[in-house]
Amino acid sequence: MFNKRYYYLIKIQYLGYRFHGWQKQPKLKTIHLMIDRTLNFILDGKEFKTLGSGRTDAMVSANETAFELFIYEKIEDEEAFLALFNHNLPQDIRALGIEQVDADFNIIQHSKIKEYIYLFAFGQKCHPFCAPIMTTILDDLDIDIMKEGAKLFEGTHNFKPYCFRATNNGVYKRTVESCVLTENTLFTASFFPKQSYTLVVKGKGFGRNQIRLMMGTLIKLGRGEVDLKYIKASLKPESNEVMDFIAPASGLILNSVDFE
């Protein structure tokens, strides 16, 4: 006789600066490792399994993402469970909410929209406290042309040039729902520079380092190293271009994951 299984969707946020990404790796501190360690402690060794909605790379942060908890004992008081979970998590990881889902819910296959933000400033060195979430480009950038360049990524294109170590077997025809570069109004701090910017990208799926490679190309555009025609050509089905500048990881934030 099989024990009944219970399923919970838990939303979390974290500062990724001191972690080696989401996925567990030997001898490295990762978000998934700390989540499972904490759950093992508060569940007193009871059997459980966790599955993330996706992976983030080393030093990448998340304002809101989620994982699914599989467990054989119902959580009777979800609010108390969440409080206990937060009490024992490290201070750079926080649980935002918990809800019970049914067996048909699959956090990997369930349709979802992800919104990523790349936070940056340029022109002068920023306060060191900015380093965990903001990239500073010391060169001058033409923000207006970068705004035009960002819009070129919208729609369905060949994103193979924007996937790290792409092979001939991958699926690179992807759709970017929106891609907007604008003045930063989402995050504030007393030590931030007077002006900072965000690249906001939405879509259902992204390749490895895709957002950072897109941002790297926009930085090159802002420096005058490439032009708008170069970006348009790179997105064509026949393009074999390989992007060579990956923007630093610490400026990238997974802002939200919305399940449809």
GUROVO-108438 format. One line per 10 residues: number of its first residue (from 0); their letters; for each residue x, y, z of N, C-alpha, C. Coordinates in nm, 2 decimals. Layout:
<sites>
NUM> a> X:Y:Z:X:Y:Z:X:Y:Z; ...
</sites>
This chain:
<sites>
0> mfnkryyyli> 0.08:-0.12:0.00:0.00:0.00:0.00:0.09:0.13:0.00; 0.06:0.22:-0.09:0.14:0.34:-0.10:0.08:0.45:-0.02; 0.18:0.52:0.05:0.14:0.64:0.12:0.09:0.75:0.03; -0.01:0.83:0.08:-0.05:0.94:0.00:0.05:1.05:-0.01; 0.07:1.11:-0.13:0.16:1.21:-0.15:0.10:1.35:-0.15; 0.16:1.45:-0.10:0.11:1.58:-0.10:0.21:1.67:-0.17; 0.15:1.77:-0.24:0.23:1.86:-0.33:0.21:2.00:-0.29; 0.32:2.08:-0.28:0.31:2.22:-0.24:0.40:2.30:-0.33; 0.35:2.42:-0.37:0.42:2.52:-0.45:0.47:2.62:-0.35; 0.60:2.64:-0.34:0.66:2.73:-0.24:0.74:2.84:-0.32
10> kiqylgyrfh> 0.70:2.97:-0.31:0.77:3.08:-0.37:0.88:3.13:-0.28; 0.99:3.16:-0.34:1.11:3.21:-0.27:1.17:3.33:-0.34; 1.26:3.39:-0.27:1.35:3.49:-0.33:1.49:3.48:-0.26; 1.59:3.52:-0.34:1.73:3.50:-0.28:1.83:3.60:-0.35; 1.93:3.63:-0.27:2.04:3.70:-0.33:2.15:3.60:-0.37; 2.18:3.59:-0.49:2.26:3.48:-0.54:2.41:3.50:-0.53; 2.46:3.62:-0.48:2.60:3.66:-0.49:2.70:3.56:-0.43; 2.66:3.49:-0.32:2.76:3.40:-0.26:2.73:3.25:-0.29; 2.63:3.23:-0.39:2.60:3.09:-0.42:2.64:3.06:-0.56; 2.66:2.93:-0.58:2.70:2.87:-0.71:2.58:2.83:-0.79
20> gwqkqpklkt> 2.48:2.92:-0.80:2.36:2.89:-0.87:2.26:2.80:-0.80; 2.15:2.76:-0.87:2.05:2.68:-0.80:2.09:2.53:-0.79; 2.14:2.47:-0.89:2.16:2.33:-0.90:2.26:2.28:-0.80; 2.23:2.17:-0.73:2.33:2.10:-0.64:2.46:2.06:-0.72; 2.57:2.09:-0.66:2.70:2.05:-0.72:2.79:2.01:-0.61; 2.88:1.91:-0.63:2.97:1.86:-0.53:3.05:1.97:-0.47; 3.06:1.97:-0.34:3.14:2.06:-0.26:3.12:2.21:-0.29; 3.00:2.25:-0.34:2.97:2.39:-0.37:2.84:2.43:-0.30; 2.84:2.55:-0.25:2.72:2.60:-0.18:2.62:2.65:-0.29; 2.50:2.59:-0.30:2.40:2.63:-0.40:2.27:2.65:-0.33
30> ihlmidrtln> 2.18:2.72:-0.40:2.04:2.75:-0.34:1.97:2.62:-0.31; 1.97:2.53:-0.40:1.89:2.40:-0.38:1.95:2.32:-0.26; 2.08:2.32:-0.25:2.14:2.26:-0.13:2.09:2.32:0.00; 2.09:2.45:0.01:2.04:2.52:0.13:1.90:2.50:0.16; 1.82:2.49:0.05:1.67:2.47:0.07:1.65:2.33:0.12; 1.72:2.23:0.07:1.70:2.09:0.11:1.75:2.07:0.25; 1.87:2.13:0.28:1.92:2.12:0.42:1.82:2.17:0.52; 1.77:2.29:0.49:1.67:2.35:0.59:1.55:2.27:0.60; 1.49:2.22:0.49:1.37:2.13:0.50:1.40:2.00:0.57; 1.52:1.94:0.55:1.55:1.82:0.62:1.55:1.84:0.77
40> fildgkefkt> 1.60:1.96:0.81:1.60:2.00:0.95:1.46:2.02:1.01; 1.38:2.10:0.94:1.25:2.13:1.00:1.15:2.02:0.99; 1.18:1.93:0.89:1.09:1.81:0.88:1.14:1.69:0.96; 1.25:1.72:1.03:1.30:1.62:1.12:1.33:1.48:1.05; 1.39:1.50:0.93:1.43:1.38:0.86:1.32:1.30:0.79; 1.20:1.35:0.78:1.09:1.29:0.71:1.13:1.29:0.56; 1.08:1.19:0.48:1.11:1.18:0.34:1.04:1.30:0.26; 1.11:1.36:0.17:1.06:1.46:0.09:1.15:1.48:-0.04; 1.10:1.55:-0.13:1.17:1.58:-0.25:1.13:1.72:-0.30; 1.23:1.79:-0.36:1.20:1.93:-0.41:1.25:1.94:-0.55
50> lgsgrtdamv> 1.17:2.02:-0.63:1.20:2.04:-0.77:1.18:2.18:-0.80; 1.29:2.25:-0.86:1.28:2.39:-0.89:1.21:2.42:-1.02; 1.16:2.54:-1.03:1.09:2.58:-1.16:1.19:2.60:-1.27; 1.32:2.61:-1.24:1.43:2.63:-1.34:1.56:2.66:-1.26; 1.66:2.67:-1.34:1.80:2.69:-1.28:1.84:2.84:-1.30; 1.91:2.89:-1.20:1.98:3.01:-1.22:2.13:2.98:-1.20; 2.21:3.07:-1.27:2.36:3.05:-1.27:2.42:3.11:-1.14; 2.55:3.08:-1.12:2.62:3.14:-1.01:2.61:3.29:-1.00; 2.58:3.34:-0.89:2.57:3.48:-0.86:2.44:3.55:-0.91; 2.36:3.48:-0.98:2.23:3.53:-1.03:2.13:3.53:-0.91
60> sanetafelf> 2.06:3.64:-0.89:1.96:3.65:-0.79:1.82:3.63:-0.84; 1.72:3.61:-0.74:1.58:3.59:-0.78:1.50:3.68:-0.69; 1.41:3.76:-0.74:1.32:3.84:-0.67:1.19:3.75:-0.63; 1.16:3.67:-0.73:1.05:3.57:-0.70:1.07:3.45:-0.80; 1.08:3.33:-0.74:1.08:3.21:-0.82:1.01:3.11:-0.73; 1.02:2.98:-0.77:0.94:2.88:-0.69:1.00:2.74:-0.70; 0.97:2.66:-0.61:1.00:2.52:-0.62:0.88:2.44:-0.57; 0.88:2.31:-0.61:0.77:2.22:-0.57:0.82:2.13:-0.46; 0.74:2.11:-0.35:0.77:2.02:-0.24:0.68:1.90:-0.25; 0.74:1.78:-0.25:0.67:1.65:-0.25:0.69:1.59:-0.11
70> iyekiedeea> 0.58:1.56:-0.05:0.60:1.51:0.09:0.48:1.41:0.12; 0.50:1.32:0.21:0.41:1.21:0.24:0.32:1.24:0.37; 0.34:1.37:0.42:0.26:1.40:0.54:0.20:1.55:0.51; 0.07:1.56:0.53:0.01:1.69:0.50:0.06:1.80:0.60; 0.08:1.92:0.54:0.12:2.03:0.63:-0.01:2.09:0.68; -0.04:2.08:0.80:-0.17:2.12:0.86:-0.18:2.27:0.87; -0.07:2.33:0.91:-0.06:2.48:0.93:0.04:2.54:0.84; 0.00:2.58:0.72:0.09:2.63:0.62:0.16:2.76:0.67; 0.09:2.84:0.74:0.15:2.97:0.79:0.26:2.94:0.89; 0.24:2.85:0.98:0.34:2.82:1.08:0.46:2.75:1.01
80> flalfnhnlp> 0.43:2.66:0.91:0.54:2.60:0.84:0.63:2.70:0.77; 0.57:2.80:0.70:0.64:2.90:0.63:0.73:2.98:0.73; 0.67:3.01:0.85:0.75:3.09:0.95:0.87:3.01:1.00; 0.85:2.88:1.02:0.96:2.79:1.07:1.07:2.78:0.96; 1.02:2.77:0.84:1.11:2.76:0.72:1.20:2.88:0.71; 1.14:3.00:0.72:1.21:3.12:0.71:1.31:3.14:0.83; 1.26:3.10:0.95:1.35:3.11:1.07:1.48:3.04:1.05; 1.48:2.93:0.98:1.60:2.84:0.97:1.67:2.86:0.84; 1.62:2.93:0.74:1.69:2.96:0.61:1.80:3.06:0.64; 1.91:3.06:0.56:2.01:3.17:0.57:1.94:3.30:0.54
90> qdiralgieq> 2.00:3.41:0.58:1.93:3.54:0.57:1.93:3.59:0.42; 2.00:3.53:0.33:1.99:3.57:0.19:1.90:3.48:0.11; 1.82:3.40:0.18:1.71:3.33:0.11:1.58:3.35:0.20; 1.47:3.38:0.13:1.34:3.40:0.20:1.23:3.33:0.13; 1.14:3.26:0.20:1.02:3.20:0.15:0.91:3.30:0.15; 0.84:3.32:0.04:0.74:3.42:0.03:0.60:3.37:0.05; 0.57:3.24:0.01:0.44:3.19:0.02:0.44:3.04:0.00; 0.33:2.97:0.04:0.31:2.83:0.02:0.17:2.80:-0.02; 0.14:2.71:-0.12:0.01:2.67:-0.15:0.01:2.53:-0.19; -0.10:2.46:-0.15:-0.11:2.32:-0.19:-0.15:2.31:-0.34
100> vdadfniiqh> -0.09:2.22:-0.41:-0.13:2.19:-0.55:-0.17:2.04:-0.57; -0.22:2.01:-0.68:-0.26:1.87:-0.70:-0.15:1.79:-0.77; -0.18:1.66:-0.79:-0.08:1.57:-0.85:-0.06:1.60:-1.00; -0.15:1.67:-1.06:-0.14:1.71:-1.20:-0.05:1.82:-1.23; -0.02:1.90:-1.12:0.07:2.01:-1.14:0.21:1.97:-1.15; 0.28:2.02:-1.25:0.42:1.98:-1.28:0.50:2.11:-1.29; 0.59:2.14:-1.20:0.65:2.28:-1.20:0.74:2.30:-1.32; 0.79:2.19:-1.38:0.88:2.20:-1.50:0.80:2.21:-1.62; 0.70:2.13:-1.64:0.62:2.13:-1.76:0.50:2.23:-1.77; 0.46:2.27:-1.65:0.35:2.37:-1.64:0.39:2.50:-1.71
110> skikeyiylf> 0.30:2.54:-1.80:0.33:2.67:-1.88:0.35:2.78:-1.78; 0.46:2.86:-1.81:0.49:2.97:-1.73:0.56:3.08:-1.81; 0.55:3.20:-1.76:0.62:3.32:-1.81:0.72:3.36:-1.71; 0.85:3.38:-1.76:0.95:3.42:-1.67:0.99:3.57:-1.71; 1.01:3.65:-1.61:1.06:3.79:-1.63:1.20:3.80:-1.57; 1.29:3.84:-1.65:1.43:3.86:-1.60:1.46:4.01:-1.61; 1.54:4.06:-1.52:1.58:4.20:-1.52:1.73:4.20:-1.51; 1.79:4.28:-1.60:1.94:4.31:-1.59:1.96:4.45:-1.54; 2.01:4.47:-1.42:2.03:4.60:-1.36:2.17:4.65:-1.38; 2.19:4.77:-1.44:2.32:4.82:-1.46:2.33:4.97:-1.46
120> afgqkchpfc> 2.45:5.02:-1.44:2.48:5.17:-1.45:2.61:5.18:-1.53; 2.64:5.30:-1.57:2.76:5.32:-1.65:2.83:5.46:-1.62; 2.95:5.46:-1.67:3.02:5.59:-1.67:3.12:5.62:-1.55; 3.09:5.56:-1.44:3.18:5.58:-1.32:3.16:5.46:-1.23; 3.26:5.44:-1.14:3.26:5.33:-1.05:3.15:5.35:-0.94; 3.07:5.25:-0.92:2.96:5.26:-0.82:3.01:5.22:-0.68; 2.93:5.25:-0.58:2.96:5.21:-0.44:2.97:5.05:-0.44; 3.07:5.00:-0.37:3.09:4.85:-0.37:2.96:4.78:-0.32; 2.87:4.84:-0.24:2.75:4.77:-0.20:2.66:4.74:-0.32; 2.68:4.80:-0.43:2.60:4.77:-0.55:2.63:4.64:-0.61
130> apimttildd> 2.75:4.59:-0.59:2.81:4.48:-0.66:2.72:4.35:-0.66; 2.65:4.32:-0.55:2.57:4.19:-0.56:2.46:4.19:-0.66; 2.40:4.31:-0.70:2.29:4.31:-0.79:2.30:4.40:-0.91; 2.40:4.48:-0.92:2.41:4.58:-1.02:2.55:4.57:-1.09; 2.55:4.57:-1.22:2.67:4.57:-1.30:2.71:4.72:-1.34; 2.83:4.75:-1.32:2.88:4.89:-1.36:2.96:4.87:-1.49; 2.92:4.94:-1.59:3.00:4.95:-1.71:3.08:5.09:-1.71; 3.21:5.09:-1.70:3.29:5.21:-1.68:3.29:5.30:-1.81; 3.27:5.24:-1.92:3.27:5.32:-2.05:3.14:5.40:-2.06; 3.14:5.50:-2.14:3.01:5.57:-2.17:2.93:5.49:-2.27
140> ldidimkega> 2.80:5.49:-2.25:2.71:5.41:-2.33:2.60:5.50:-2.40; 2.57:5.47:-2.52:2.46:5.54:-2.59:2.33:5.46:-2.55; 2.26:5.51:-2.45:2.14:5.44:-2.40:2.03:5.44:-2.50; 2.01:5.55:-2.58:1.90:5.56:-2.68:1.91:5.45:-2.78; 2.03:5.43:-2.83:2.05:5.32:-2.93:2.03:5.18:-2.87; 2.07:5.17:-2.74:2.05:5.04:-2.67:1.91:5.01:-2.66; 1.83:5.11:-2.63:1.68:5.09:-2.62:1.62:5.04:-2.76; 1.67:5.10:-2.87:1.63:5.05:-3.00:1.67:4.90:-3.02; 1.80:4.87:-2.98:1.85:4.74:-3.00:1.77:4.64:-2.92; 1.73:4.67:-2.80:1.65:4.58:-2.71:1.53:4.54:-2.78
150> klfegthnfk> 1.46:4.63:-2.85:1.33:4.60:-2.91:1.35:4.50:-3.03; 1.47:4.49:-3.08:1.49:4.39:-3.19:1.48:4.25:-3.15; 1.50:4.22:-3.02:1.50:4.09:-2.97:1.36:4.04:-2.95; 1.26:4.13:-2.95:1.12:4.08:-2.94:1.07:4.00:-3.05; 0.99:3.90:-3.02:0.93:3.81:-3.13:1.00:3.68:-3.13; 0.98:3.60:-3.24:1.03:3.47:-3.25:1.15:3.48:-3.35; 1.27:3.43:-3.30:1.39:3.45:-3.38:1.48:3.32:-3.35; 1.59:3.32:-3.43:1.69:3.22:-3.41:1.79:3.28:-3.30; 1.78:3.22:-3.18:1.86:3.27:-3.07:1.99:3.19:-3.05; 2.03:3.11:-3.15:2.15:3.03:-3.13:2.27:3.11:-3.10
160> pycfratnng> 2.29:3.23:-3.17:2.41:3.31:-3.13:2.41:3.36:-2.99; 2.29:3.35:-2.92:2.28:3.40:-2.79:2.27:3.29:-2.68; 2.32:3.17:-2.72:2.32:3.06:-2.63:2.46:3.01:-2.61; 2.51:3.00:-2.49:2.65:2.97:-2.46:2.68:2.83:-2.50; 2.78:2.81:-2.58:2.83:2.68:-2.63:2.71:2.60:-2.70; 2.65:2.67:-2.79:2.54:2.61:-2.86:2.59:2.50:-2.95; 2.51:2.39:-2.96:2.54:2.28:-3.05:2.44:2.27:-3.17; 2.46:2.18:-3.25:2.37:2.17:-3.37:2.24:2.09:-3.34; 2.23:2.05:-3.21:2.12:1.96:-3.17:2.01:2.04:-3.09; 2.05:2.16:-3.05:1.96:2.23:-2.96:1.84:2.30:-3.03
170> vykrtvescv> 1.74:2.34:-2.95:1.63:2.41:-3.01:1.65:2.56:-2.98; 1.67:2.64:-3.08:1.71:2.78:-3.07:1.61:2.87:-3.12; 1.50:2.82:-3.18:1.40:2.91:-3.23:1.31:2.94:-3.10; 1.32:3.06:-3.05:1.25:3.09:-2.93:1.18:3.22:-2.94; 1.08:3.25:-2.85:1.00:3.37:-2.86:1.03:3.45:-2.73; 1.07:3.58:-2.75:1.08:3.68:-2.65:0.95:3.76:-2.65; 0.87:3.75:-2.55:0.74:3.82:-2.54:0.77:3.98:-2.54; 0.86:4.02:-2.46:0.89:4.16:-2.46:1.04:4.18:-2.41; 1.10:4.29:-2.46:1.24:4.32:-2.42:1.25:4.47:-2.42; 1.26:4.53:-2.31:1.26:4.68:-2.29:1.37:4.72:-2.21
180> ltentlftas> 1.45:4.82:-2.26:1.56:4.88:-2.18:1.51:5.02:-2.13; 1.51:5.04:-2.00:1.45:5.17:-1.95:1.53:5.21:-1.83; 1.50:5.34:-1.78:1.55:5.38:-1.66:1.50:5.30:-1.54; 1.59:5.27:-1.45:1.55:5.19:-1.33:1.46:5.26:-1.24; 1.34:5.20:-1.22:1.25:5.25:-1.12:1.21:5.13:-1.02; 1.26:5.02:-1.05:1.22:4.90:-0.97:1.30:4.88:-0.84; 1.43:4.91:-0.84:1.51:4.89:-0.73:1.58:5.02:-0.68; 1.58:5.05:-0.56:1.64:5.17:-0.51:1.72:5.14:-0.38; 1.82:5.22:-0.36:1.90:5.21:-0.24:1.98:5.34:-0.23; 2.01:5.38:-0.10:2.08:5.51:-0.08:2.22:5.51:-0.14
190> ffpkqsytlv> 2.28:5.40:-0.17:2.41:5.39:-0.22:2.41:5.37:-0.38; 2.29:5.36:-0.44:2.29:5.35:-0.58:2.33:5.48:-0.65; 2.39:5.47:-0.77:2.42:5.59:-0.84:2.29:5.67:-0.88; 2.30:5.80:-0.91:2.18:5.88:-0.94:2.10:5.82:-1.05; 2.16:5.76:-1.15:2.09:5.70:-1.26:2.14:5.56:-1.29; 2.04:5.47:-1.30:2.07:5.33:-1.34:1.96:5.28:-1.43; 1.98:5.17:-1.49:1.89:5.12:-1.59:1.86:4.97:-1.58; 1.75:4.93:-1.64:1.71:4.79:-1.64:1.68:4.74:-1.78; 1.72:4.63:-1.81:1.68:4.55:-1.93:1.57:4.45:-1.88; 1.45:4.46:-1.92:1.34:4.37:-1.87:1.30:4.28:-1.99
200> vkgkgfgrnq> 1.32:4.15:-1.96:1.29:4.05:-2.07:1.19:3.95:-2.02; 1.09:3.92:-2.10:0.98:3.82:-2.07:0.98:3.72:-2.17; 0.96:3.59:-2.13:0.94:3.48:-2.22:0.92:3.35:-2.15; 0.88:3.25:-2.23:0.85:3.12:-2.17:0.98:3.04:-2.15; 1.08:3.06:-2.23:1.20:2.98:-2.22:1.32:3.05:-2.27; 1.44:3.03:-2.21:1.56:3.10:-2.25:1.67:3.00:-2.25; 1.77:3.02:-2.34:1.88:2.93:-2.35:1.98:2.97:-2.25; 2.09:2.88:-2.24:2.19:2.90:-2.14:2.26:3.04:-2.16; 2.26:3.12:-2.06:2.33:3.26:-2.07:2.26:3.35:-2.17; 2.14:3.32:-2.22:2.08:3.40:-2.32:2.06:3.54:-2.29
210> irlmmgtlik> 2.01:3.57:-2.17:1.99:3.71:-2.13:2.12:3.79:-2.12; 2.22:3.72:-2.06:2.35:3.79:-2.04:2.42:3.81:-2.17; 2.40:3.72:-2.27:2.46:3.74:-2.40:2.39:3.85:-2.48; 2.25:3.86:-2.46:2.18:3.97:-2.52:2.23:4.10:-2.46; 2.24:4.10:-2.33:2.29:4.23:-2.26:2.43:4.26:-2.30; 2.51:4.16:-2.32:2.65:4.19:-2.36:2.65:4.25:-2.50; 2.57:4.21:-2.59:2.56:4.26:-2.72:2.51:4.41:-2.72; 2.41:4.43:-2.63:2.36:4.57:-2.62:2.47:4.66:-2.56; 2.55:4.61:-2.47:2.66:4.69:-2.42:2.76:4.73:-2.54; 2.79:4.63:-2.62:2.87:4.65:-2.73:2.81:4.76:-2.83
220> lgrgevdlky> 2.68:4.75:-2.84:2.60:4.84:-2.92:2.62:4.98:-2.87; 2.60:4.99:-2.73:2.61:5.12:-2.66:2.75:5.18:-2.67; 2.85:5.10:-2.68:2.99:5.14:-2.70:3.02:5.18:-2.84; 2.94:5.14:-2.94:2.97:5.17:-3.08:3.04:5.06:-3.15; 3.06:4.94:-3.08:3.14:4.84:-3.14:3.06:4.76:-3.24; 2.92:4.75:-3.23:2.84:4.69:-3.33:2.72:4.79:-3.36; 2.64:4.76:-3.46:2.53:4.85:-3.49:2.40:4.77:-3.49; 2.29:4.84:-3.52:2.16:4.77:-3.52:2.15:4.66:-3.63; 2.21:4.69:-3.74:2.21:4.59:-3.85:2.27:4.46:-3.81; 2.38:4.47:-3.73:2.45:4.35:-3.68:2.35:4.27:-3.59
230> ikaslkpesn> 2.27:4.33:-3.51:2.18:4.26:-3.42:2.07:4.19:-3.51; 2.02:4.27:-3.60:1.91:4.21:-3.69:1.96:4.09:-3.76; 2.08:4.10:-3.82:2.14:3.99:-3.89:2.17:3.87:-3.80; 2.21:3.89:-3.68:2.24:3.78:-3.59:2.12:3.70:-3.55; 2.00:3.75:-3.57:1.88:3.68:-3.53:1.81:3.61:-3.65; 1.87:3.62:-3.76:1.81:3.55:-3.88:1.84:3.40:-3.87; 1.75:3.32:-3.94:1.76:3.17:-3.93:1.90:3.12:-3.97; 1.96:3.19:-4.07:2.09:3.14:-4.12:2.21:3.19:-4.05; 2.19:3.27:-3.94:2.30:3.33:-3.87:2.38:3.22:-3.80; 2.52:3.23:-3.81:2.61:3.14:-3.74:2.70:3.22:-3.65
240> evmdfiapas> 2.66:3.35:-3.62:2.74:3.43:-3.54:2.75:3.37:-3.40; 2.86:3.40:-3.33:2.88:3.35:-3.19:2.91:3.47:-3.11; 2.83:3.51:-3.02:2.85:3.63:-2.93:2.96:3.60:-2.83; 3.05:3.70:-2.82:3.17:3.68:-2.74:3.17:3.75:-2.61; 3.07:3.82:-2.58:3.07:3.90:-2.45:2.94:3.86:-2.37; 2.97:3.80:-2.26:2.86:3.76:-2.16:2.87:3.86:-2.05; 2.76:3.94:-2.04:2.75:4.04:-1.93:2.76:3.97:-1.79; 2.82:4.03:-1.69:2.85:3.97:-1.56:2.72:3.92:-1.50; 2.73:3.81:-1.43:2.61:3.74:-1.37:2.54:3.82:-1.27; 2.62:3.90:-1.19:2.56:3.96:-1.07:2.45:4.06:-1.10
250> glilnsvdfe> 2.45:4.11:-1.23:2.34:4.21:-1.26:2.21:4.15:-1.30; 2.21:4.01:-1.31:2.09:3.95:-1.36:2.00:3.90:-1.24; 1.87:3.93:-1.25:1.77:3.90:-1.15:1.65:3.83:-1.21; 1.62:3.71:-1.17:1.49:3.65:-1.21:1.38:3.72:-1.13; 1.31:3.80:-1.19:1.21:3.89:-1.12:1.08:3.82:-1.08; 1.03:3.74:-1.17:0.91:3.67:-1.14:0.89:3.55:-1.23; 0.81:3.45:-1.18:0.77:3.33:-1.25:0.62:3.32:-1.24; 0.55:3.34:-1.35:0.40:3.34:-1.34:0.35:3.21:-1.41; 0.28:3.13:-1.33:0.22:3.01:-1.38:0.08:3.03:-1.44; 0.06:2.99:-1.56:-0.06:3.02:-1.63:-0.17:2.91:-1.60
</sites>
